[in-house]
Amino acid sequence: MIYADNAATTALAPEAFEAMKPYLLAEYGNASQPYSFSRSARAALAKARQDIAECINAEPSEIYFTSGGTESDNWAIKCLASDRRALLTSMTEHKAVLRSCAAMERRGYPAAYLPVDRSGIVLPETLERFISDTALLVSVMTANNETGTIQPVAELCRIAHAHGALFHTDAVQALGHIPVDVKSLGVDMLSGSAHKFGGPKGAGFLYVRNGTPLTPYADGGAQEHGLRAGTENVAGAVGMAAALKKSCAAMPETAEKLRRMERDLLAELHGADFIRNGAPDGIPGNMSLSFRGAEGEMLLHRLDLMGICVSTGSACDSARTQISHVLEAMGVPEEYAAGTIRVSFGAGNSPEDGKLVGQAIRKIIGSPLKTGLKRENG
């Protein structure tokens, strides 16, 4: 099998697994209890908080453990204490952000959805055109989960702050893959999810700059500085910290390997009628490819039969093909958008996988009668 859907989830890093085991088996004490048996768990939680903070140039007190990126996004958007009410986000955000903003609209908070250019980038002048001094929050992702496009977060953040707004970024797809420095970016909040960089599922964090007026996500106990009640997932936090440290340390080497795999795949597709969506200098190994006249679902299933796992940027039902909101916002023509797949390589892939996936795709698109490819000439 060739697993090429690392943007969906990654394999658990062996280092993360080994770090987690003691807190699943022997050191299983509740970190919030005062007795001696819980000291190890409490110390491990503090160390994980410190390690994650160091990876993004934050303070340990600014790291709040969550169940993943979706919870972190919801918390950042729904739990701000302010008289300001306007929200701004981009049209290409993850649904965790878009639906959180929609929920706030139902509560009476006006929201604006910023358009993007053909590469999927929110241009700073676009934010300048939409923002006003009534804005409460601007939320723009660091990197897009479908295309890998990297946003100019630092510049967008400066514009938001100039108008008195806070800035949140969903960095789920970026952490562990490109350098992320919260001080350089200037962001007030940042979401992360462990399983995107070799950590366990069900673990994530929200960075909250000290002084940001965030209200509790869950009431009950005093965990997470009193803002997120519930028994701490010590093993998850420890595994997440170990995985992030490993990914950050190996980042330059991994990025070079993944760029080579991208080039190998594209070389195999030379001459085919397709477009690559997003900016080519996005997240290493993340490629959104749209094939004219094809169906993304068909490509996904044919590749699956060949032992290759990818995801699709469109979904077919009995009535019509549903195009990804990201591709629609970028203005990808429908005859291409309907035939979109996302190929996302990761650290665990073999160097030859780029070439092999490219050859497999080329084999499929080269046999229209056998695969159901739609051609204008029949």
N, C-alpha and C positions, 0 to 999 in steps of 0.2 A: 504494500500500500504506500502511496505517496500522499501524505497529509499536507494539503496546501490551503488550509482554512485557519491559519493561526490568528487572523484578526477576529475570529469568532471565539476561540479559546486556545490555550496552549497546553502542552503536556506539563505535568508537575515536575519541576526541577528536582533531581535527586538531592541536592543540597537542602531544598525546602522540606522535602519528605523527612530527611534525617533530623533536621532541626525541630520538626513538629512532633516526632515520635515520643519523646519523653513526656510531653504535655498531653498526650492522648492516653498513655499507658500508666506511667509511674507518678509523674508530678501533676496529677489531675485536680489539685485543689482549686477552690474558688478564689480568684485573685483578690476579691474584695473582703475576704474573711481575715480577722486579725491574728489567728493562731499561726504557729510556726510552720505547719505543713503547707500553708499557702504562700510562704515567703518566696519560694522558687518561682511560682507562677507570677507573682506580683513583680518580681525582679525581671523576669523574662518579658513581661508586657512593657515595662519601662524601657528595657533595652531595644525591643522592637520599635517602639515609638522614636527612640533616639536614632536608630539606624535609618529609618524611613526619612526622618527629618534631615539627616545628613545627605541623603541621596538627592534631595530637592532644595537644599540650602535653606531649610526652615528651622524653627525652634521646636524642640520636642513638645512643648506646651501647645503648639499650633496644630498637632496631629490628632484627629479624632477617628477612632476605628469605627467602621460601619460594616454592613453585610455586602457591600459592593458598590459599583459605580452608579447603579440606578438609585439606590438609597441616598448616596452622596449628592447626586443631582437634585433629587426631590428636596432634600434638606436645605441645600443652598438657595433654592428658588422659593420655597414655601415658608421658610422660617426666619425671615428678616424682620427686625423690629424698626420701623421707620414710618414717618408721616408721608414720605414720598411713595408714589404708587406705580409709576410707569415702568414696564419691563421691555427690554429689547433683546432679541436673540436672532440667530440666522435661520434661513429657510432650510439649511442642510444639517441642522443639529440631529443628534440621536433622539429617538422618540421619548427617552426619559426626560429630556429637557423640553421638547416641544409640548408634550402632554402635561408636564408640570406647569408650563406657562399657560396652557389652555385652562387648566384647573384654576389658576390665579385669575384669569379673565372672568371665569364664572363667579368669582368672589368680588368682582368689581375693579380689578386691577387692569388697566389698559395695557395691551402688549403690541409691539411692532415686530414684524418678521423681516429681517434685512435680506435683500436680494444679494446674490453672489455673481461673480463674473463667470466666464466659460470654463475657467479652471477650478471653480468652486470656492474662490477666495472672497472674503468680505473686505472690500476696499475701504481704507480709512475714510476716504471722502464720502462713502456711503453712510457710514456711521455718523459722520458730521452732519449729513443732511437730515438724518432721522432723529437724532437725539435732541433733548431739550433739558432745561434745568429742573424739570419735574421727574427725571428718570431716577428710579430706585436702583435698578440693577441692569447691567449688560452681561449676557452669558453667551460666549462664543467659544467653541471647542478648540483645543490646541491642534488636533489633527483629526480629519474625517475618517470614520470607521469604514466607509465604503470605497473611498478613492485614495486615502492616505494623504490628501492635500493638507499642508501645514498652514495655519492662519498666522497673520502678523499680530499676535496677541499683545506683545509689548506696546505697539503703537495704538492699537484699539483700546488698551487699558488706559493709556495716557489721555486719550480723548474722553473716555468715560469719567475719569477722575477730574478732568477739567470742568465737567458739568456737574460735579458733586455726586456722581453715581458710583456704586460699588461694581466690581468686576469679578465674575466667576468664569472659570474655564473647565470644561470637561476634558481632562487629559488622559482619559482611560486608554485611548489608542496610542498615546505618545510615550507614556512612562515606560522606561526600560528600553526604548527604541531610539529615542533622540534625547539629547540633554534637556533637562527641565530644571530651571532655577527660578524659584518663586520670587526671589528678590530682584533678579534681572527683569523678569516679566512684569513685576509690580502688582500681581493679582491679589485680590482679597480672599478668594476661595478657589480651591482646585480639587477636582474629584479624581480618584484612582481606584482601580480594581485589580486584585492580585492575579486572577487567572489569565490576564492578558500578557503577563510577563513571566510565566512559569511558576506562579504561586497557586494556592488552593482556591477553588470556587467557594463563594460565600464569604469572602473576606475583602474588605476595601478600606478606604480612608477618605476623609475630607480634611484638607488643609484649610484652616481658618486663621487668617492673619490676626494677631493679637489686637484687640480693640474693635473687631468687627461685631456689629450688634446682631448676633444670631440667637434665636430663641430655641428652647429644647425641642428635639425631634421626638423624643419619647420620655414620658414622665414615669417616675417610679423610684428607682434607686439613685445613687449619687455617682454612678459610673460616668466615665468620659467627661470629667470636670462638671458633672451635674447636668449635662446637656443630652445625653443619650443613655437612658436607663436600660438595664439588662445585664445579665451575667456575661462577662467578657469572654470572647472567643480567643483564648490565649494561643492555642495551637495555630489557629488561622493567622493571627497577627505575627507570630514568630515565623511561620512559613512564608508569609508575604514579605517580611523584611529580608529574609535570606534570599528569596528569589530576586527581589529588586536590587540588592547589593550585587548579586552575581550578574544580572543583566546589565547594570550600569558599568561594571568593571570590564565586561566583554564587548561593550557597545561598538567601539571602533572596528574591531575585528569582525564582528557579526555583520555590521553594516556593509563592509567591503564585500563580504561573501554574498550577501543578499543582492547587492547591486549587480554583481557578476551574474547571478542567477536570472535577474530581470533581463539583462542584455542577451543571455542565452535563449530565453524564451522568445523574446521579440525577434531575434535572428531567425528562429524557426518559423515565425509567422510572416516573414518578409514577403511582400506581394499580396497578402490576403487583404480582403476588404473589411477592415476593422479600424476602430479608433481607440486610443487609450484615454480614459477620462481622468481629469484632475491634473495637477502639476507633476511633471516627471521627477522633480526633486522632493517628493513627499516622503512618507514613512518608508524606509528601505524594505523591499520585498512585498509591498502592498500594491497590487495592480488591478484596476478596474478596466476590463476590456469589453468593448461592444462590437459585435459582428453583424454586419448588415444582412437583413433578411433572415436571421436565425431566431431561435427561441432560447432564452436563457435556461429555462427548465429542461429543455431537451439536451442542451450542452452539459448541464450539471449531471443528469442521469446517465448520459452516455459516458462521461468521464468516470462516474461512479462505477459503471460496469467494467471499466478498464483499470479500476483500483486507485483512482485519483479523487481526492475530496476537495471540492471548491464550493463556493456559495454563489448565489445568483442575485443580480440586481433587478430582477423582475419576477413576477409570479403569475402563472397562468391559471385561470379558472374557466368554467364552461362558457362564460359570456365574453370575456375580454382579457387582455394581458394587462396586469397592473404594474405600472412602471414605478420604480423607486422615486420617492420624493426628492432625493438628492439629485438624481439624473434629470428630473423635470426642472428643478431649480437652476441647474446648470445649462439647460437648453439643449440637451442631447437629442438629436432627431429621433423620432419614434422608431423609424426603420432600423436604427442602430440600437437604441435603448432597450428594445424588447429582447435583444440578443446579448444581454450583458451578463458576464460572470466576474466574480472577484477571486483572484488568485493571490493568496497571501502566504508567503514563505516565512519560515522562522529559523531560529538557531538550530533546531533539531533536524532540519532538512539536509540531505546530502547535496554536495555541490552540483552533481549532475541532474538534480531534480528539475531545474529550470529548463534544460534542454529536453528532458523526457516529457514534461507537461506540454511544452510547445509542440513537440512532435505529435502527441496525442490529439491536441486541439486541431492541428493541421490535418490529421487523418480524418477527423470527424467532418470538418467543414469542406473537405475535398470529396465527400461522397454524399451529395444532396439527396439522391433517391433513397438511400438506405437510412438516413438520419432524420428525414422530415424537414430539412432546411427549405425555407420558402424562397423561391427565386421569382423575380418579376417576369422572366421569360418562360416560366413554367417548367 
